[in-house]
Amino acid sequence: MGRGRVELRRIENKINRQVTFAKRRNGLLKKAYELSVLCEAEVALIIFSSRGKLYEFSSTSNIASTLERYESYSYGSLEANLPNNDIESNYQEYLQLKSRFEQLKHSQRQLLGEDIGDLGISDLERLERQLDNSVRQIRSRKAQSQLDRLSELQRKEEMLMETNDVLRKKLEDIDTALKSWEAGDQSFTYSNRTTQFEPFTHPLNNNNTLQMGCNSGGVTHEGTAATSSQDVNGLIPEWML
């Protein structure tokens, strides 16, 4: 059973995307080398990663020669088919763009503090105003970023405080339940001990009370003494006599 068609789309996981890029990049470079060797073809391969890192391969000693050859084949044929008026207009547009590029490059160097030796007072003041506006915008953006960061931290703090309150409430409930359980267990133990020692704490019944009689002379009757001895032996355990 063959493999189904795999849908080609961007890999969302950053690590998996980087691993796939490394594997496929090496495979592509290997195929380009094999094509140049097996077919004696002039191959140039340029790869830029998502981070802007350059990877290249050229079957010749210099990839620039291959690019020049490509330009000559691509743009040379287009210029040959264009009328002379179009060629002239394109050339004029090219000169204008080149002049604009040089001006921007020169302004950039001046903003960096370079090539300002030949500037007059007015030009220096204009440059100073531009720098002040740039610094003001940068500070404003910095302050806004700090405020956004502070708001985010405050929101996280509120979430953590709410979570802390919930956890504290649960801990208090657990402590209350534990104290209630311990109080109930101690009462049960005390009840068992009371039941165990209950026979030793009950008072003697009236029917079993020692009956002793004395005459006016203080002599004890034998019958009464015998009965009292029997009652005592019947009520008090032997180990206490």
C-alpha positions as CSV (number, residue, x, y, z in Angstrom):
1,M,0.0,0.0,0.0
2,G,1.5,3.3,-1.1
3,R,1.8,6.4,1.0
4,G,-0.9,8.9,0.8
5,R,-0.4,12.4,-0.5
6,V,1.1,14.6,2.2
7,E,-0.3,18.1,2.5
8,L,2.4,20.7,2.1
9,R,2.0,23.5,4.6
10,R,4.1,25.4,7.1
11,I,5.3,23.4,10.1
12,E,4.0,25.2,13.2
13,N,6.4,23.7,15.7
14,K,9.7,25.7,15.6
15,I,12.0,22.8,16.5
16,N,10.4,20.4,14.0
17,R,10.6,23.2,11.4
18,Q,14.3,23.8,12.0
19,V,15.1,20.0,11.9
20,T,13.1,19.6,8.6
21,F,14.9,22.6,7.1
22,A,18.3,21.2,7.9
23,K,17.5,17.7,6.5
24,R,16.0,19.0,3.3
25,R,18.7,21.6,2.8
26,N,21.4,19.0,2.9
27,G,19.4,16.7,0.6
28,L,18.9,19.6,-1.9
29,L,22.6,20.5,-1.9
30,K,23.5,16.9,-2.4
31,K,21.1,16.6,-5.4
32,A,22.5,19.8,-6.9
33,Y,26.1,18.4,-6.7
34,E,25.0,15.0,-8.2
35,L,23.3,16.8,-11.1
36,S,26.4,18.9,-11.8
37,V,28.6,15.8,-11.8
38,L,26.4,13.3,-13.6
39,C,25.1,15.6,-16.3
40,E,28.0,18.1,-16.5
41,A,25.6,21.0,-15.9
42,E,26.4,24.4,-14.5
43,V,24.3,24.5,-11.3
44,A,24.0,27.4,-8.8
45,L,21.9,27.1,-5.7
46,I,21.1,29.8,-3.2
47,I,19.2,29.2,0.1
48,F,18.2,31.7,2.8
49,S,16.9,30.3,6.0
50,S,14.1,31.9,8.0
51,R,16.7,33.7,10.1
52,G,18.4,35.1,7.0
53,K,21.4,32.8,7.0
54,L,22.8,32.1,3.5
55,Y,23.6,28.6,2.1
56,E,24.9,28.3,-1.5
57,F,26.3,25.8,-3.9
58,S,28.0,26.4,-7.2
59,S,29.4,23.8,-9.6
60,T,31.9,26.5,-10.9
61,S,34.6,28.2,-8.9
62,N,32.5,31.4,-8.5
63,I,28.8,31.6,-8.2
64,A,28.9,35.2,-9.4
65,S,29.8,34.1,-12.9
66,T,26.8,31.8,-13.0
67,L,24.5,34.7,-11.9
68,E,26.0,37.0,-14.5
69,R,25.3,34.4,-17.1
70,Y,21.8,34.1,-15.9
71,E,21.3,37.8,-16.1
72,S,22.6,37.9,-19.6
73,Y,20.3,35.2,-20.7
74,S,17.2,36.6,-19.0
75,Y,17.4,40.4,-19.2
76,G,19.5,40.4,-22.4
77,S,16.8,38.7,-24.4
78,L,14.2,41.0,-22.9
79,E,16.2,44.2,-23.8
80,A,16.7,42.8,-27.4
81,N,12.9,42.5,-27.9
82,L,12.2,46.0,-26.4
83,P,12.0,49.1,-28.7
84,N,14.7,51.7,-28.4
85,N,12.3,54.1,-26.7
86,D,11.6,51.6,-23.9
87,I,15.3,50.9,-23.5
88,E,16.0,54.6,-23.1
89,S,13.1,55.2,-20.6
90,N,14.3,52.2,-18.5
91,Y,17.8,53.5,-18.5
92,Q,16.6,56.9,-17.3
93,E,14.5,55.3,-14.6
94,Y,17.6,53.3,-13.5
95,L,19.7,56.5,-13.3
96,Q,17.0,58.2,-11.2
97,L,16.8,55.2,-8.8
98,K,20.6,55.1,-8.5
99,S,20.8,58.8,-7.7
100,R,18.0,58.4,-5.1
101,F,19.8,55.5,-3.5
102,E,23.1,57.5,-3.3
103,Q,21.2,60.4,-1.6
104,L,19.6,58.1,1.0
105,K,23.0,56.5,1.6
106,H,24.6,59.8,2.1
107,S,21.8,61.0,4.5
108,Q,22.2,57.8,6.5
109,R,25.9,58.4,6.9
110,Q,25.2,62.0,8.1
111,L,22.7,60.7,10.7
112,L,25.4,58.4,12.0
113,G,27.8,61.4,12.3
114,E,29.8,60.8,9.2
115,D,30.5,63.1,6.3
116,I,29.4,66.3,8.2
117,G,32.6,68.3,7.8
118,D,31.3,70.3,4.9
119,L,27.8,71.1,6.3
120,G,26.8,74.6,7.2
121,I,24.9,75.9,10.2
122,S,21.5,75.5,8.6
123,D,22.3,71.9,7.5
124,L,23.6,71.0,10.9
125,E,20.5,72.5,12.6
126,R,18.3,70.5,10.2
127,L,20.2,67.4,11.0
128,E,19.9,68.1,14.7
129,R,16.1,68.5,14.4
130,Q,15.9,65.2,12.6
131,L,17.9,63.5,15.3
132,D,15.8,65.1,18.0
133,N,12.6,63.9,16.3
134,S,14.0,60.4,16.0
135,V,15.1,60.3,19.6
136,R,11.7,61.6,20.7
137,Q,9.9,58.9,18.7
138,I,12.3,56.2,20.1
139,R,11.7,57.4,23.7
140,S,7.9,57.4,23.1
141,R,8.0,53.9,21.7
142,K,10.2,52.8,24.7
143,A,7.8,54.3,27.2
144,Q,4.8,52.6,25.5
145,S,6.6,49.3,25.5
146,Q,7.3,49.7,29.2
147,L,3.7,50.6,30.0
148,D,2.5,47.5,28.0
149,R,4.9,45.4,29.9
150,L,3.8,46.8,33.2
151,S,0.1,46.2,32.4
152,E,1.0,42.6,31.5
153,L,2.8,42.1,34.8
154,Q,-0.1,43.6,36.8
155,R,-2.5,41.3,35.0
156,K,-0.3,38.3,35.9
157,E,0.0,39.5,39.5
158,E,-3.8,39.7,39.8
159,M,-4.2,36.2,38.4
160,L,-1.6,34.9,40.8
161,M,-3.3,36.6,43.8
162,E,-6.6,35.0,42.8
163,T,-5.0,31.6,42.5
164,N,-3.3,32.2,45.9
165,D,-6.7,33.1,47.5
166,V,-8.3,29.9,46.1
167,L,-5.4,27.8,47.4
168,R,-5.5,29.4,50.8
169,K,-9.3,28.8,51.1
170,K,-8.7,25.1,50.2
171,L,-6.0,24.9,52.8
172,E,-8.2,26.4,55.5
173,D,-11.0,23.9,54.6
174,I,-8.5,21.0,54.9
175,D,-7.3,22.3,58.3
176,T,-10.8,22.6,59.6
177,A,-11.7,19.1,58.4
178,L,-8.5,17.7,60.0
179,K,-9.2,19.4,63.3
180,S,-12.8,18.1,63.3
181,W,-11.6,14.6,62.6
182,E,-9.0,14.7,65.3
183,A,-11.6,16.0,67.9
184,G,-14.0,13.1,66.9
185,D,-11.2,10.5,67.3
186,Q,-10.2,11.7,70.8
187,S,-13.9,11.6,72.0
188,F,-14.2,8.0,70.7
189,T,-11.0,7.0,72.6
190,Y,-12.2,8.6,75.8
191,S,-15.6,6.8,75.5
192,N,-13.9,3.5,75.1
193,R,-11.7,4.1,78.2
194,T,-14.8,5.1,80.3
195,T,-16.6,2.0,79.3
196,Q,-13.7,-0.2,80.1
197,F,-13.3,1.1,83.7
198,E,-17.0,1.4,84.4
199,P,-17.3,-1.6,86.8
200,F,-14.8,-0.1,89.2
201,T,-16.6,3.2,89.4
202,H,-20.1,2.0,90.2
203,P,-21.1,2.4,93.9
204,L,-22.2,-0.6,95.9
205,N,-25.9,-1.4,95.9
206,N,-27.9,-0.9,99.0
207,N,-28.7,-4.7,99.2
208,N,-25.0,-5.5,99.4
209,T,-24.0,-2.9,102.0
210,L,-22.1,-4.3,105.0
211,Q,-24.5,-4.8,107.8
212,M,-22.8,-4.7,111.2
213,G,-24.5,-4.6,114.6
214,C,-23.1,-3.5,117.9
215,N,-24.5,-4.0,121.3
216,S,-24.5,-1.5,124.0
217,G,-21.2,-3.1,125.3
218,G,-19.6,-2.9,121.9
219,V,-19.5,-6.7,121.3
220,T,-20.3,-7.8,117.7
221,H,-22.8,-10.7,117.1
222,E,-21.4,-13.7,115.4
223,G,-24.3,-14.2,113.0
224,T,-24.1,-10.6,111.9
225,A,-20.3,-10.9,111.5
226,A,-20.6,-14.1,109.4
227,T,-23.2,-12.5,107.2
228,S,-21.0,-9.4,106.8
229,S,-18.0,-11.6,105.9
230,Q,-20.0,-13.4,103.3
231,D,-21.2,-10.1,101.8
232,V,-17.8,-8.7,101.7
233,N,-16.4,-11.9,100.0
234,G,-19.2,-11.7,97.5
235,L,-18.7,-8.1,96.5
236,I,-14.9,-7.5,96.7
237,P,-12.6,-9.5,94.4
238,E,-10.1,-11.9,96.1
239,W,-7.1,-9.9,94.8
240,M,-8.2,-6.9,96.9
241,L,-8.5,-8.8,100.2
